[in-house]
Amino acid sequence: MNEVAEDATAESARASTFRAICRNLVHSEPFSGPKFSWGDGEISTVFDDQAPKWGAVSRPVALATSHHVAYLATRTAT
């Protein structure tokens, strides 16, 4: 039973940390803005949303992938 409680605590801590990182990113100058990609839109709202989905390990990867694909789409082939 302790393992289950620790998992719930770890997920909550992970979600809290992820929200803090997103808050810092959104308020930084290099942030592309919420309309740049689906991931950027999610990042711009994550720190106000207490939903448990933010503690999922795959969430940061999905958001970063969305941003990266959008970025690559803006690049022209040379």
Distance bins in CASP14 RR format, pairs under 12 A and 6 or more apart:
PFRMAT RR
TARGET T0000
AUTHOR 0000-0000-0000
RMODE 2
METHOD distances of the structure
MODEL  1
1 7 0 0 0 0 0 1 0 0 0 0 0
1 8 0 0 0 0 0 1 0 0 0 0 0
2 8 0 0 0 0 0 1 0 0 0 0 0
2 9 0 0 0 0 0 1 0 0 0 0 0
3 9 0 0 0 0 0 1 0 0 0 0 0
3 10 0 0 0 0 0 1 0 0 0 0 0
4 10 0 0 0 0 0 1 0 0 0 0 0
4 11 0 0 0 0 0 1 0 0 0 0 0
5 11 0 0 0 0 0 1 0 0 0 0 0
5 12 0 0 0 0 0 1 0 0 0 0 0
6 12 0 0 0 0 0 1 0 0 0 0 0
6 13 0 0 0 0 0 1 0 0 0 0 0
7 13 0 0 0 0 0 1 0 0 0 0 0
7 14 0 0 0 0 0 1 0 0 0 0 0
7 55 0 0 0 0 0 1 0 0 0 0 0
7 57 0 0 0 0 0 1 0 0 0 0 0
8 14 0 0 0 0 0 1 0 0 0 0 0
8 15 0 0 0 0 0 1 0 0 0 0 0
8 52 0 0 0 0 1 0 0 0 0 0 0
8 55 0 0 0 0 0 1 0 0 0 0 0
9 15 0 0 0 0 0 1 0 0 0 0 0
9 16 0 0 0 0 0 1 0 0 0 0 0
9 55 0 0 0 0 0 1 0 0 0 0 0
10 16 0 0 0 0 0 1 0 0 0 0 0
10 17 0 0 0 0 0 1 0 0 0 0 0
10 55 0 0 0 0 1 0 0 0 0 0 0
10 56 0 0 0 0 0 1 0 0 0 0 0
10 57 0 0 0 0 0 1 0 0 0 0 0
11 17 0 0 0 0 0 1 0 0 0 0 0
11 18 0 0 0 0 0 1 0 0 0 0 0
11 51 0 0 0 0 0 1 0 0 0 0 0
11 52 1 0 0 1 0 0 0 0 0 0 0
11 53 0 0 0 0 0 1 0 0 0 0 0
11 54 0 0 0 0 1 0 0 0 0 0 0
11 55 1 0 1 0 0 0 0 0 0 0 0
11 56 1 0 0 1 0 0 0 0 0 0 0
11 57 0 0 0 0 1 0 0 0 0 0 0
11 59 0 0 0 0 0 1 0 0 0 0 0
12 18 0 0 0 0 0 1 0 0 0 0 0
12 19 0 0 0 0 0 1 0 0 0 0 0
12 50 0 0 0 0 0 1 0 0 0 0 0
12 51 0 0 0 0 0 1 0 0 0 0 0
12 52 0 0 0 0 1 0 0 0 0 0 0
12 54 0 0 0 0 1 0 0 0 0 0 0
12 55 1 0 0 1 0 0 0 0 0 0 0
12 56 0 0 0 0 0 1 0 0 0 0 0
13 19 0 0 0 0 0 1 0 0 0 0 0
13 20 0 0 0 0 0 1 0 0 0 0 0
13 54 0 0 0 0 0 1 0 0 0 0 0
13 55 0 0 0 0 1 0 0 0 0 0 0
14 20 0 0 0 0 0 1 0 0 0 0 0
14 21 0 0 0 0 0 1 0 0 0 0 0
14 52 0 0 0 0 0 1 0 0 0 0 0
14 53 0 0 0 0 0 1 0 0 0 0 0
14 54 1 0 0 1 0 0 0 0 0 0 0
14 55 1 0 1 0 0 0 0 0 0 0 0
14 56 0 0 0 0 1 0 0 0 0 0 0
14 57 1 0 0 1 0 0 0 0 0 0 0
14 58 0 0 0 0 0 1 0 0 0 0 0
14 59 0 0 0 0 1 0 0 0 0 0 0
14 60 0 0 0 0 1 0 0 0 0 0 0
15 21 0 0 0 0 0 1 0 0 0 0 0
15 22 0 0 0 0 0 1 0 0 0 0 0
15 46 0 0 0 0 1 0 0 0 0 0 0
15 47 0 0 0 0 0 1 0 0 0 0 0
15 49 0 0 0 0 1 0 0 0 0 0 0
15 50 0 0 0 0 1 0 0 0 0 0 0
15 51 0 0 0 0 1 0 0 0 0 0 0
15 52 1 0 0 1 0 0 0 0 0 0 0
15 53 0 0 0 0 1 0 0 0 0 0 0
15 54 1 0 1 0 0 0 0 0 0 0 0
15 55 1 1 0 0 0 0 0 0 0 0 0
15 56 0 0 0 0 1 0 0 0 0 0 0
15 57 0 0 0 0 0 1 0 0 0 0 0
15 59 0 0 0 0 1 0 0 0 0 0 0
15 60 0 0 0 0 0 1 0 0 0 0 0
16 22 0 0 0 0 0 1 0 0 0 0 0
16 23 0 0 0 0 0 1 0 0 0 0 0
16 46 0 0 0 0 0 1 0 0 0 0 0
16 47 0 0 0 0 1 0 0 0 0 0 0
16 50 0 0 0 0 1 0 0 0 0 0 0
16 52 0 0 0 0 0 1 0 0 0 0 0
16 54 0 0 0 0 1 0 0 0 0 0 0
16 55 0 0 0 0 1 0 0 0 0 0 0
17 23 0 0 0 0 0 1 0 0 0 0 0
17 24 0 0 0 0 0 1 0 0 0 0 0
17 46 0 0 0 0 0 1 0 0 0 0 0
17 47 0 0 0 0 0 1 0 0 0 0 0
17 54 0 0 0 0 1 0 0 0 0 0 0
17 55 0 0 0 0 1 0 0 0 0 0 0
17 59 0 0 0 0 0 1 0 0 0 0 0
17 60 0 0 0 0 0 1 0 0 0 0 0
18 24 0 0 0 0 0 1 0 0 0 0 0
18 25 0 0 0 0 0 1 0 0 0 0 0
18 42 0 0 0 0 0 1 0 0 0 0 0
18 43 0 0 0 0 1 0 0 0 0 0 0
18 46 1 0 0 1 0 0 0 0 0 0 0
18 47 0 0 0 0 1 0 0 0 0 0 0
18 49 0 0 0 0 0 1 0 0 0 0 0
18 50 0 0 0 0 0 1 0 0 0 0 0
18 51 0 0 0 0 0 1 0 0 0 0 0
18 52 0 0 0 0 0 1 0 0 0 0 0
18 53 0 0 0 0 0 1 0 0 0 0 0
18 54 1 0 1 0 0 0 0 0 0 0 0
18 55 1 0 0 1 0 0 0 0 0 0 0
18 56 0 0 0 0 1 0 0 0 0 0 0
18 57 0 0 0 0 0 1 0 0 0 0 0
18 58 0 0 0 0 0 1 0 0 0 0 0
18 59 1 0 0 1 0 0 0 0 0 0 0
18 60 1 0 0 1 0 0 0 0 0 0 0
18 61 0 0 0 0 0 1 0 0 0 0 0
18 62 0 0 0 0 0 1 0 0 0 0 0
18 63 0 0 0 0 1 0 0 0 0 0 0
18 64 0 0 0 0 0 1 0 0 0 0 0
19 25 0 0 0 0 0 1 0 0 0 0 0
19 26 0 0 0 0 0 1 0 0 0 0 0
19 42 0 0 0 0 0 1 0 0 0 0 0
19 43 0 0 0 0 0 1 0 0 0 0 0
19 44 0 0 0 0 0 1 0 0 0 0 0
19 45 0 0 0 0 0 1 0 0 0 0 0
19 46 1 0 1 0 0 0 0 0 0 0 0
19 47 1 0 1 0 0 0 0 0 0 0 0
19 48 0 0 0 0 1 0 0 0 0 0 0
19 49 1 0 0 1 0 0 0 0 0 0 0
19 50 0 0 0 0 1 0 0 0 0 0 0
19 51 0 0 0 0 0 1 0 0 0 0 0
19 52 0 0 0 0 0 1 0 0 0 0 0
19 53 0 0 0 0 0 1 0 0 0 0 0
19 54 1 0 0 1 0 0 0 0 0 0 0
19 55 0 0 0 0 1 0 0 0 0 0 0
19 59 0 0 0 0 0 1 0 0 0 0 0
19 60 0 0 0 0 0 1 0 0 0 0 0
20 26 0 0 0 0 0 1 0 0 0 0 0
20 27 0 0 0 0 0 1 0 0 0 0 0
20 46 0 0 0 0 1 0 0 0 0 0 0
20 47 1 0 0 1 0 0 0 0 0 0 0
20 54 0 0 0 0 0 1 0 0 0 0 0
21 27 0 0 0 0 0 1 0 0 0 0 0
21 28 0 0 0 0 0 1 0 0 0 0 0
21 31 0 0 0 0 0 1 0 0 0 0 0
21 43 0 0 0 0 1 0 0 0 0 0 0
21 46 0 0 0 0 1 0 0 0 0 0 0
21 47 0 0 0 0 1 0 0 0 0 0 0
21 54 0 0 0 0 0 1 0 0 0 0 0
21 55 0 0 0 0 0 1 0 0 0 0 0
21 59 0 0 0 0 0 1 0 0 0 0 0
21 60 0 0 0 0 1 0 0 0 0 0 0
21 63 0 0 0 0 0 1 0 0 0 0 0
21 64 0 0 0 0 0 1 0 0 0 0 0
22 28 0 0 0 0 0 1 0 0 0 0 0
22 31 0 0 0 0 1 0 0 0 0 0 0
22 34 0 0 0 0 0 1 0 0 0 0 0
22 39 0 0 0 0 0 1 0 0 0 0 0
22 40 0 0 0 0 0 1 0 0 0 0 0
22 41 0 0 0 0 0 1 0 0 0 0 0
22 42 0 0 0 0 1 0 0 0 0 0 0
22 43 1 0 1 0 0 0 0 0 0 0 0
22 44 1 0 0 1 0 0 0 0 0 0 0
22 45 0 0 0 0 1 0 0 0 0 0 0
22 46 1 0 1 0 0 0 0 0 0 0 0
22 47 1 0 1 0 0 0 0 0 0 0 0
22 48 0 0 0 0 1 0 0 0 0 0 0
22 49 0 0 0 0 1 0 0 0 0 0 0
22 54 0 0 0 0 1 0 0 0 0 0 0
22 55 0 0 0 0 0 1 0 0 0 0 0
22 59 0 0 0 0 0 1 0 0 0 0 0
22 60 0 0 0 0 1 0 0 0 0 0 0
22 63 0 0 0 0 1 0 0 0 0 0 0
22 64 0 0 0 0 0 1 0 0 0 0 0
22 67 0 0 0 0 0 1 0 0 0 0 0
23 31 0 0 0 0 0 1 0 0 0 0 0
23 43 0 0 0 0 1 0 0 0 0 0 0
23 44 0 0 0 0 1 0 0 0 0 0 0
23 45 0 0 0 0 0 1 0 0 0 0 0
23 46 0 0 0 0 1 0 0 0 0 0 0
23 47 1 0 1 0 0 0 0 0 0 0 0
23 48 0 0 0 0 1 0 0 0 0 0 0
23 49 0 0 0 0 0 1 0 0 0 0 0
23 54 0 0 0 0 0 1 0 0 0 0 0
24 30 0 0 0 0 0 1 0 0 0 0 0
24 31 0 0 0 0 1 0 0 0 0 0 0
24 43 0 0 0 0 0 1 0 0 0 0 0
24 46 0 0 0 0 0 1 0 0 0 0 0
24 47 0 0 0 0 1 0 0 0 0 0 0
25 31 1 0 1 0 0 0 0 0 0 0 0
25 32 0 0 0 0 1 0 0 0 0 0 0
25 33 0 0 0 0 1 0 0 0 0 0 0
25 34 0 0 0 0 0 1 0 0 0 0 0
25 39 0 0 0 0 0 1 0 0 0 0 0
25 40 0 0 0 0 1 0 0 0 0 0 0
25 41 0 0 0 0 0 1 0 0 0 0 0
25 42 0 0 0 0 0 1 0 0 0 0 0
25 43 1 0 0 1 0 0 0 0 0 0 0
25 44 0 0 0 0 1 0 0 0 0 0 0
25 46 0 0 0 0 1 0 0 0 0 0 0
25 47 0 0 0 0 1 0 0 0 0 0 0
25 60 0 0 0 0 0 1 0 0 0 0 0
25 63 0 0 0 0 0 1 0 0 0 0 0
25 64 0 0 0 0 0 1 0 0 0 0 0
25 67 0 0 0 0 0 1 0 0 0 0 0
26 32 0 0 0 0 0 1 0 0 0 0 0
26 33 1 0 0 1 0 0 0 0 0 0 0
26 34 0 0 0 0 1 0 0 0 0 0 0
26 36 0 0 0 0 0 1 0 0 0 0 0
26 39 0 0 0 0 0 1 0 0 0 0 0
26 40 0 0 0 0 1 0 0 0 0 0 0
26 41 0 0 0 0 1 0 0 0 0 0 0
26 42 0 0 0 0 0 1 0 0 0 0 0
26 43 1 0 0 1 0 0 0 0 0 0 0
26 44 1 0 1 0 0 0 0 0 0 0 0
26 45 0 0 0 0 1 0 0 0 0 0 0
26 46 0 0 0 0 1 0 0 0 0 0 0
26 47 1 0 0 1 0 0 0 0 0 0 0
26 48 0 0 0 0 0 1 0 0 0 0 0
26 63 0 0 0 0 0 1 0 0 0 0 0
27 33 0 0 0 0 0 1 0 0 0 0 0
27 43 0 0 0 0 0 1 0 0 0 0 0
27 44 0 0 0 0 0 1 0 0 0 0 0
27 47 0 0 0 0 1 0 0 0 0 0 0
28 43 0 0 0 0 0 1 0 0 0 0 0
28 44 0 0 0 0 0 1 0 0 0 0 0
30 36 0 0 0 0 0 1 0 0 0 0 0
30 40 0 0 0 0 0 1 0 0 0 0 0
30 67 0 0 0 0 0 1 0 0 0 0 0
30 71 0 0 0 0 0 1 0 0 0 0 0
31 37 0 0 0 0 0 1 0 0 0 0 0
31 39 0 0 0 0 0 1 0 0 0 0 0
31 40 1 0 0 1 0 0 0 0 0 0 0
31 41 0 0 0 0 0 1 0 0 0 0 0
31 43 1 0 0 1 0 0 0 0 0 0 0
31 44 1 0 0 1 0 0 0 0 0 0 0
31 67 0 0 0 0 0 1 0 0 0 0 0
32 38 0 0 0 0 0 1 0 0 0 0 0
32 39 0 0 0 0 1 0 0 0 0 0 0
32 40 1 0 1 0 0 0 0 0 0 0 0
32 41 0 0 0 0 1 0 0 0 0 0 0
32 43 0 0 0 0 1 0 0 0 0 0 0
32 44 0 0 0 0 1 0 0 0 0 0 0
32 63 0 0 0 0 0 1 0 0 0 0 0
32 66 0 0 0 0 0 1 0 0 0 0 0
32 67 1 0 0 1 0 0 0 0 0 0 0
32 68 0 0 0 0 0 1 0 0 0 0 0
32 70 1 0 0 1 0 0 0 0 0 0 0
32 71 1 0 0 1 0 0 0 0 0 0 0
32 74 0 0 0 0 1 0 0 0 0 0 0
33 39 0 0 0 0 0 1 0 0 0 0 0
33 40 1 0 1 0 0 0 0 0 0 0 0
33 41 1 0 0 1 0 0 0 0 0 0 0
33 42 0 0 0 0 0 1 0 0 0 0 0
33 43 0 0 0 0 1 0 0 0 0 0 0
33 44 1 0 0 1 0 0 0 0 0 0 0
33 45 0 0 0 0 0 1 0 0 0 0 0
33 67 0 0 0 0 1 0 0 0 0 0 0
33 70 0 0 0 0 0 1 0 0 0 0 0
34 40 1 0 1 0 0 0 0 0 0 0 0
34 41 1 1 0 0 0 0 0 0 0 0 0
34 42 0 0 0 0 1 0 0 0 0 0 0
34 43 1 0 0 1 0 0 0 0 0 0 0
34 44 1 1 0 0 0 0 0 0 0 0 0
34 45 1 0 0 1 0 0 0 0 0 0 0
34 46 0 0 0 0 0 1 0 0 0 0 0
34 63 0 0 0 0 0 1 0 0 0 0 0
34 66 0 0 0 0 0 1 0 0 0 0 0
34 67 0 0 0 0 0 1 0 0 0 0 0
34 70 0 0 0 0 0 1 0 0 0 0 0
35 41 1 0 0 1 0 0 0 0 0 0 0
35 42 0 0 0 0 0 1 0 0 0 0 0
35 43 0 0 0 0 0 1 0 0 0 0 0
35 44 0 0 0 0 1 0 0 0 0 0 0
35 67 0 0 0 0 0 1 0 0 0 0 0
35 70 0 0 0 0 1 0 0 0 0 0 0
36 42 0 0 0 0 0 1 0 0 0 0 0
36 43 0 0 0 0 1 0 0 0 0 0 0
36 44 0 0 0 0 1 0 0 0 0 0 0
36 63 0 0 0 0 0 1 0 0 0 0 0
36 66 0 0 0 0 1 0 0 0 0 0 0
36 67 1 0 0 1 0 0 0 0 0 0 0
36 68 0 0 0 0 0 1 0 0 0 0 0
36 69 0 0 0 0 0 1 0 0 0 0 0
36 70 1 0 1 0 0 0 0 0 0 0 0
36 71 0 0 0 0 1 0 0 0 0 0 0
36 73 0 0 0 0 0 1 0 0 0 0 0
36 74 0 0 0 0 1 0 0 0 0 0 0
37 43 0 0 0 0 1 0 0 0 0 0 0
37 44 0 0 0 0 0 1 0 0 0 0 0
37 62 0 0 0 0 0 1 0 0 0 0 0
37 63 0 0 0 0 1 0 0 0 0 0 0
37 64 0 0 0 0 1 0 0 0 0 0 0
37 65 0 0 0 0 1 0 0 0 0 0 0
37 66 1 0 1 0 0 0 0 0 0 0 0
37 67 1 0 1 0 0 0 0 0 0 0 0
37 68 0 0 0 0 1 0 0 0 0 0 0
37 69 1 0 0 1 0 0 0 0 0 0 0
37 70 1 1 0 0 0 0 0 0 0 0 0
37 71 1 0 0 1 0 0 0 0 0 0 0
37 72 0 0 0 0 0 1 0 0 0 0 0
37 73 0 0 0 0 1 0 0 0 0 0 0
37 74 0 0 0 0 1 0 0 0 0 0 0
38 44 0 0 0 0 0 1 0 0 0 0 0
38 45 0 0 0 0 0 1 0 0 0 0 0
38 62 0 0 0 0 1 0 0 0 0 0 0
38 63 0 0 0 0 1 0 0 0 0 0 0
38 64 0 0 0 0 0 1 0 0 0 0 0
38 65 0 0 0 0 1 0 0 0 0 0 0
38 66 1 0 1 0 0 0 0 0 0 0 0
38 67 0 0 0 0 1 0 0 0 0 0 0
38 68 0 0 0 0 0 1 0 0 0 0 0
38 69 0 0 0 0 1 0 0 0 0 0 0
38 70 1 0 0 1 0 0 0 0 0 0 0
39 45 0 0 0 0 0 1 0 0 0 0 0
39 46 0 0 0 0 1 0 0 0 0 0 0
39 59 0 0 0 0 1 0 0 0 0 0 0
39 60 0 0 0 0 0 1 0 0 0 0 0
39 61 0 0 0 0 0 1 0 0 0 0 0
39 62 1 0 0 1 0 0 0 0 0 0 0
39 63 1 0 1 0 0 0 0 0 0 0 0
39 64 1 0 0 1 0 0 0 0 0 0 0
39 65 0 0 0 0 1 0 0 0 0 0 0
39 66 1 1 0 0 0 0 0 0 0 0 0
39 67 1 0 1 0 0 0 0 0 0 0 0
39 68 0 0 0 0 1 0 0 0 0 0 0
39 69 0 0 0 0 1 0 0 0 0 0 0
39 70 0 0 0 0 1 0 0 0 0 0 0
39 71 0 0 0 0 0 1 0 0 0 0 0
40 46 0 0 0 0 0 1 0 0 0 0 0
40 63 1 0 0 1 0 0 0 0 0 0 0
40 64 0 0 0 0 0 1 0 0 0 0 0
40 65 0 0 0 0 0 1 0 0 0 0 0
40 66 1 0 0 1 0 0 0 0 0 0 0
40 67 1 0 1 0 0 0 0 0 0 0 0
40 68 0 0 0 0 0 1 0 0 0 0 0
40 69 0 0 0 0 0 1 0 0 0 0 0
40 70 1 0 0 1 0 0 0 0 0 0 0
40 71 0 0 0 0 1 0 0 0 0 0 0
41 47 0 0 0 0 0 1 0 0 0 0 0
41 48 0 0 0 0 0 1 0 0 0 0 0
41 49 0 0 0 0 0 1 0 0 0 0 0
41 63 0 0 0 0 1 0 0 0 0 0 0
41 66 0 0 0 0 1 0 0 0 0 0 0
41 67 0 0 0 0 1 0 0 0 0 0 0
41 70 0 0 0 0 0 1 0 0 0 0 0
42 48 0 0 0 0 0 1 0 0 0 0 0
42 49 0 0 0 0 1 0 0 0 0 0 0
42 51 0 0 0 0 0 1 0 0 0 0 0
42 53 0 0 0 0 1 0 0 0 0 0 0
42 54 0 0 0 0 1 0 0 0 0 0 0
42 59 0 0 0 0 1 0 0 0 0 0 0
42 60 0 0 0 0 0 1 0 0 0 0 0
42 62 0 0 0 0 1 0 0 0 0 0 0
42 63 1 0 1 0 0 0 0 0 0 0 0
42 64 0 0 0 0 0 1 0 0 0 0 0
42 65 0 0 0 0 0 1 0 0 0 0 0
42 66 1 0 0 1 0 0 0 0 0 0 0
42 67 0 0 0 0 1 0 0 0 0 0 0
43 49 0 0 0 0 0 1 0 0 0 0 0
43 54 0 0 0 0 0 1 0 0 0 0 0
43 59 0 0 0 0 0 1 0 0 0 0 0
43 60 0 0 0 0 1 0 0 0 0 0 0
43 62 0 0 0 0 0 1 0 0 0 0 0
43 63 1 0 1 0 0 0 0 0 0 0 0
43 64 0 0 0 0 1 0 0 0 0 0 0
43 66 0 0 0 0 1 0 0 0 0 0 0
43 67 1 0 0 1 0 0 0 0 0 0 0
44 63 0 0 0 0 0 1 0 0 0 0 0
44 67 0 0 0 0 0 1 0 0 0 0 0
45 51 0 0 0 0 0 1 0 0 0 0 0
45 53 0 0 0 0 0 1 0 0 0 0 0
45 54 0 0 0 0 0 1 0 0 0 0 0
45 63 0 0 0 0 0 1 0 0 0 0 0
46 53 0 0 0 0 1 0 0 0 0 0 0
46 54 1 0 1 0 0 0 0 0 0 0 0
46 55 0 0 0 0 0 1 0 0 0 0 0
46 56 0 0 0 0 0 1 0 0 0 0 0
46 59 0 0 0 0 1 0 0 0 0 0 0
46 60 0 0 0 0 1 0 0 0 0 0 0
46 62 0 0 0 0 0 1 0 0 0 0 0
46 63 0 0 0 0 1 0 0 0 0 0 0
47 54 0 0 0 0 1 0 0 0 0 0 0
48 54 0 0 0 0 0 1 0 0 0 0 0
49 55 0 0 0 0 0 1 0 0 0 0 0
49 59 0 0 0 0 0 1 0 0 0 0 0
51 59 0 0 0 0 0 1 0 0 0 0 0
52 59 0 0 0 0 0 1 0 0 0 0 0
53 59 1 0 0 1 0 0 0 0 0 0 0
53 60 0 0 0 0 0 1 0 0 0 0 0
53 62 0 0 0 0 0 1 0 0 0 0 0
53 63 0 0 0 0 0 1 0 0 0 0 0
54 60 0 0 0 0 1 0 0 0 0 0 0
54 62 0 0 0 0 0 1 0 0 0 0 0
54 63 0 0 0 0 1 0 0 0 0 0 0
55 62 0 0 0 0 0 1 0 0 0 0 0
56 62 0 0 0 0 1 0 0 0 0 0 0
56 63 0 0 0 0 0 1 0 0 0 0 0
58 64 0 0 0 0 0 1 0 0 0 0 0
58 65 0 0 0 0 1 0 0 0 0 0 0
59 65 0 0 0 0 0 1 0 0 0 0 0
59 66 0 0 0 0 0 1 0 0 0 0 0
60 66 0 0 0 0 0 1 0 0 0 0 0
60 67 0 0 0 0 0 1 0 0 0 0 0
61 67 0 0 0 0 0 1 0 0 0 0 0
61 68 0 0 0 0 0 1 0 0 0 0 0
62 68 0 0 0 0 0 1 0 0 0 0 0
62 69 0 0 0 0 0 1 0 0 0 0 0
63 69 0 0 0 0 0 1 0 0 0 0 0
63 70 0 0 0 0 0 1 0 0 0 0 0
64 70 0 0 0 0 0 1 0 0 0 0 0
64 71 0 0 0 0 0 1 0 0 0 0 0
65 71 0 0 0 0 0 1 0 0 0 0 0
65 72 0 0 0 0 0 1 0 0 0 0 0
66 72 0 0 0 0 0 1 0 0 0 0 0
66 73 0 0 0 0 0 1 0 0 0 0 0
67 73 0 0 0 0 0 1 0 0 0 0 0
67 74 0 0 0 0 0 1 0 0 0 0 0
68 74 0 0 0 0 0 1 0 0 0 0 0
68 75 0 0 0 0 0 1 0 0 0 0 0
69 75 0 0 0 0 0 1 0 0 0 0 0
END
